[in-house]
Every structure is written in structure tokens, then in C-alpha cells.
Amino acid sequence: MDDISDIRKLYDADPQHEATRLDEHQLEFDITWRWLQRTLPGEGRLLELGASTGRYTLPLAQQGYQVTALDLSSEALKLACAEAERAGLGKRITWLTGDARDLSTLRGQAFDAALVMGPLYHLIFEPDRLLVLRQVYELLKPGAPIISAFICRLGIMGDLMANVPGWIEHHDEVEWMLRDGCDPPDYPKGQFRGYFCRPEELAPLHESAGFRTLAVAAAEPCIGADDASYNRLEGAQRQAWLDFLFRLSAEAGMLGASRHLLYIGYKP
């Protein structure tokens, strides 16, 4: 098992950054939310791994779900818990600090759906990702859906060009990323570190844990790294674009260019 204590420290150091990240990446949130609304049952108990500061947790609780929300970062959960209390949602959410690879404290419980919204793209090794998914499978009722999030290997290239253009000059690192989907073993810890997938991996990964696939979708279809163009849309025009982009989100041609990908499946 990979030591991910550096990932916990990264998120503990600045939980507010994660709380506001989706203010910039609005299409990622809107497309993900649309898939949640389409996929989740009308009521029941939800398991959310990678709940962070509660951006999905709180509105789901507001809709009446009972949510068990787990995250690696205790500082992120403090922000989420405080916001839930202010909103009067404290009784609908159970907060747990922990590693998604160890769900033993939940053994014997049964959930109506699962959201895996971050842990899988911070786990470098495939056996660790499978360990999470197999435990989630055991905790779900038959027929229950799963929605999980990933970062796309080729979809992030626009962000790298915009934010760290010097990356391209580190040839060994570039080749390692293209081949293995992660930074080289000697990459210094303490920064964002994760596994960057190819779209065609997602269905086989989940199916090897027992799930059946409904869709693999792009969370940012068509826009690449251009969040600003979507963010400035308003009113009916924004809604029309969201409807259109959601319609395209599961098109195979969209997947490789999106920074984030969603897997949608269910336990048979």
C-alpha cells in the first residue's frame, strides 16, 4: 500500500482551497451534479468517499439523503461539518476521517448508492484502487449505483501548459506520465500527487470489482482548460449549454480531452 500521508498533509494545510475549487471549475460541478441527479435513487443512505469540504455532501443531505461522508483530511471535514451545522443538516450526515482503503468501520452496513469522488485519483497503484472498489461493492445493496471520479491523463495537458509550462522540459517526467500515468518514484512529495487514467481503463477496473458499467463520461466536455467561457454564461443560455454539454458528456470522443472523468455503474 502506498503511503499517502503526504496527500493528507497537502489537504490539511489548505482546506479552504478545496472548498472554493469548484467555484472556478463550474462545469465539472454542474455535469457531475447532473449525473448524480440522474443516477441516484430517490432516497436512502449514501456512502461518499472523498467528501472533502462537503460540496456534494450538503446539497445531497438537503435533498433528504442520509450521507456517510469520509475523507482523508480532518481539516476539510471540519469545514464541512461546520457548514452542515449552520445549515441545520447535522443529523443527516455522519462524518468520518479515514483512508478509503480501510472501510472496516462500516462493515455490516448497507448503502443505497456510493460516490467515490477523489480517493481513486490519489492512489498510484492499481491494487489500492481495487481495494477501495471491492470494499465499496460489499457495502452496497444489490442494484445500488456507484459514481466515481478520475483525472484524465491527456485531459490535464492544457492545464499543465497554462500553469506549469516548464513541465514539458523535464523529458523523463513527461515520458513517465504518458506511459504510467503518474510522476516518477523520485518525484518530491508534498505537492499534488496522483494517478492520471486513460478513459478505457475505467470500465475494466470497476468490472473487475464486480460492478456493471452504465457510462463513462467527461466532466468537462468541449471546454478543455477554458473554464472562464462556461463560467460567464448566465440564465437560459447557460442552461441551454449545460443541457447540450451533458448530452455530449458520454460521447467517446469527449473523454480523452476532459480533465475529469466519471464512471457510472451499479452492483448487480
C-alpha positions in Angstrom: 0.0 0.0 0.0 1.2 3.4 -0.9 2.0 5.9 1.9 -0.4 8.7 1.3 0.3 10.7 4.4 1.7 13.5 2.2 -1.7 13.7 0.5 -3.4 14.1 3.8 -0.9 16.9 4.8 -1.5 18.6 1.5 -5.2 18.9 2.0 -5.0 19.6 5.7 -2.7 22.5 5.0 -5.2 24.5 2.9 -8.7 23.1 3.1 -10.2 26.4 2.0 -8.6 25.9 -1.4 -10.7 22.7 -1.9 -13.8 24.5 -0.6 -13.6 27.1 -3.4 -12.0 25.0 -6.2 -15.3 24.2 -7.9 -16.2 28.0 -8.0 -13.6 28.1 -10.7 -14.4 24.7 -12.3 -18.1 25.2 -12.5 -18.8 22.8 -15.4 -17.1 20.0 -13.6 -19.6 20.5 -10.7 -22.6 21.0 -12.9 -22.0 17.9 -15.1 -21.2 15.8 -12.0 -24.3 17.0 -10.3 -26.5 16.2 -13.3 -25.1 12.7 -13.4 -25.8 12.3 -9.6 -29.4 13.5 -10.1 -29.9 11.1 -13.0 -28.3 8.1 -11.3 -29.0 8.2 -7.5 -32.2 6.6 -6.1 -34.9 9.0 -4.9 -34.0 8.4 -1.3 -31.8 6.3 1.0 -28.3 6.0 2.5 -25.4 7.3 0.6 -21.7 6.5 1.1 -19.4 9.3 0.0 -15.7 8.7 -0.1 -13.6 11.8 -0.7 -16.3 14.2 0.7 -13.7 16.9 1.4 -15.4 20.2 2.4 -18.9 18.9 1.5 -19.6 20.5 -1.8 -21.7 17.5 -2.9 -22.5 16.2 0.6 -24.5 19.2 1.8 -26.9 19.5 -1.2 -27.5 15.8 -1.1 -28.4 16.0 2.6 -30.7 18.9 1.8 -32.5 16.6 -0.7 -33.2 14.2 2.2 -30.4 11.6 1.8 -28.6 10.2 4.9 -24.9 10.6 4.0 -21.9 8.8 5.5 -19.1 11.1 4.4 -15.5 10.0 4.7 -12.3 12.0 3.9 -8.6 11.7 4.5 -8.4 15.3 5.6 -9.7 16.1 9.1 -9.3 19.8 8.4 -11.5 19.6 5.3 -14.2 17.7 7.3 -14.1 20.4 10.0 -15.1 23.0 7.4 -17.8 20.7 6.0 -19.2 19.8 9.4 -19.4 23.5 10.5 -21.2 24.4 7.3 -23.6 21.5 7.8 -24.4 22.6 11.3 -25.1 26.2 10.1 -27.5 24.7 7.5 -29.3 22.5 10.1 -28.1 19.3 8.3 -26.0 17.8 11.1 -28.4 14.9 11.8 -28.4 13.8 8.2 -24.6 13.4 7.8 -22.1 11.1 9.6 -18.5 12.4 9.2 -15.6 10.0 9.2 -11.9 10.8 8.9 -10.0 7.9 7.3 -8.4 6.2 4.4 -10.8 4.9 1.7 -8.7 1.7 1.5 -9.9 0.8 5.0 -13.7 0.8 5.4 -13.7 -1.8 8.1 -15.6 0.5 10.5 -18.5 0.4 8.1 -18.6 -3.4 7.8 -22.1 -4.8 8.1 -23.8 -1.6 6.9 -25.7 -1.4 3.6 -25.9 1.6 1.4 -28.2 2.6 -1.5 -25.5 4.3 -3.5 -21.8 5.2 -3.4 -19.9 8.3 -4.5 -16.1 7.9 -4.8 -15.2 11.5 -5.5 -11.4 11.7 -5.1 -9.6 8.8 -3.5 -9.1 6.8 -6.7 -7.1 9.5 -8.4 -4.7 9.8 -5.4 -3.9 6.1 -5.4 -0.9 5.4 -7.6 -1.1 1.6 -7.5 -4.0 -0.4 -9.1 -4.3 -2.9 -6.2 -5.0 0.1 -3.9 -7.8 1.3 -6.3 -9.2 -2.2 -6.5 -9.1 -2.5 -2.7 -11.4 0.6 -2.4 -13.8 -0.6 -5.1 -14.1 -4.1 -3.7 -15.0 -2.8 -0.2 -17.5 -0.4 -1.7 -19.1 -3.2 -3.6 -19.5 -5.2 -0.4 -21.2 -2.2 1.3 -23.8 -1.6 -1.4 -27.2 -3.2 -1.8 -27.9 -5.1 -5.0 -28.9 -2.7 -7.7 -27.2 0.3 -6.0 -25.3 2.7 -8.3 -21.7 3.9 -7.9 -20.3 7.1 -9.4 -16.6 7.6 -9.2 -14.3 10.4 -10.3 -10.9 10.3 -12.0 -8.4 12.7 -13.5 -7.7 12.1 -17.2 -4.1 11.6 -18.3 -4.3 13.5 -21.6 -7.0 15.9 -20.5 -4.8 17.7 -18.0 -2.2 18.8 -20.6 -4.0 22.1 -21.2 -3.8 22.9 -17.5 -0.1 22.0 -17.4 0.6 24.2 -20.4 -1.2 27.1 -18.8 0.0 26.7 -15.2 3.4 24.9 -15.3 4.7 25.3 -18.9 8.2 24.3 -17.7 6.9 20.8 -17.1 7.5 19.9 -20.8 11.2 20.4 -20.4 11.5 17.5 -17.9 11.6 14.8 -20.5 11.9 11.8 -18.2 8.9 13.1 -16.2 6.9 13.7 -19.4 7.5 10.2 -20.7 6.8 8.6 -17.3 3.5 10.4 -17.1 2.5 9.3 -20.7 3.5 5.7 -20.0 2.4 5.1 -16.4 0.0 7.9 -15.6 1.9 9.2 -12.6 5.1 11.1 -11.6 8.4 9.2 -11.3 9.2 7.5 -8.0 11.8 10.2 -7.2 9.2 13.0 -7.6 9.3 15.1 -4.4 6.4 14.5 -2.1 4.4 17.4 -0.6 2.8 18.6 -3.9 -0.3 17.3 -5.7 0.4 13.6 -6.5 -1.9 11.2 -8.1 -2.8 8.7 -10.8 -4.0 10.0 -14.1 -6.0 7.5 -16.0 -6.9 6.7 -19.6 -10.7 6.5 -20.3 -10.6 2.9 -21.5 -9.3 1.8 -18.1 -12.3 2.7 -16.1 -14.9 0.1 -17.1 -12.5 -2.8 -16.7 -11.3 -1.6 -13.3 -14.8 -1.4 -11.9 -15.9 -4.5 -13.6 -13.1 -6.5 -12.0 -14.5 -5.4 -8.6 -17.9 -6.8 -9.7 -19.7 -3.7 -11.0 -21.5 -3.4 -14.3 -21.0 -0.3 -16.4 -23.6 2.2 -17.4 -21.4 5.0 -18.7 -18.1 6.7 -18.7 -18.5 10.5 -19.0 -16.4 13.6 -19.4 -17.0 16.1 -16.6 -15.7 19.0 -18.8 -16.8 18.1 -22.3 -15.7 20.5 -25.0 -14.0 23.2 -22.9 -10.6 21.7 -22.2 -8.9 24.1 -19.7 -11.2 27.0 -20.6 -13.4 27.3 -17.5 -13.9 31.1 -18.0 -16.0 30.7 -21.1 -18.6 28.5 -19.3 -18.4 30.4 -16.0 -19.5 33.7 -17.6 -22.7 32.2 -19.1 -25.9 33.2 -17.4 -29.6 32.3 -17.3 -31.3 30.4 -20.1 -28.2 30.5 -22.2 -26.1 28.8 -19.5 -28.9 26.2 -19.0 -29.0 25.5 -22.7 -25.3 25.0 -22.9 -25.3 22.8 -19.8 -28.1 20.6 -21.4 -26.1 20.4 -24.6 -22.8 19.6 -22.9 -24.4 17.0 -20.6 -25.8 15.3 -23.7 -22.3 15.1 -25.2 -20.6 14.1 -21.9 -20.7 10.3 -22.5 -19.6 10.6 -26.2 -16.4 8.6 -26.6 -14.8 11.4 -28.5 -15.1 13.7 -25.5 -13.4 11.6 -22.9 -9.7 11.9 -23.6 -9.8 15.7 -23.6 -11.7 16.2 -20.3 -9.6 16.9 -17.2 -12.0 14.8 -15.0 -13.9 11.7 -15.9 -16.8 10.0 -14.2 -17.6 6.3 -14.1 -21.2 5.4 -13.6 -22.2 1.8 -12.8 -24.1 -0.4 -10.4 -23.8 -3.5 -8.3 -25.8 -6.3 -10.0 
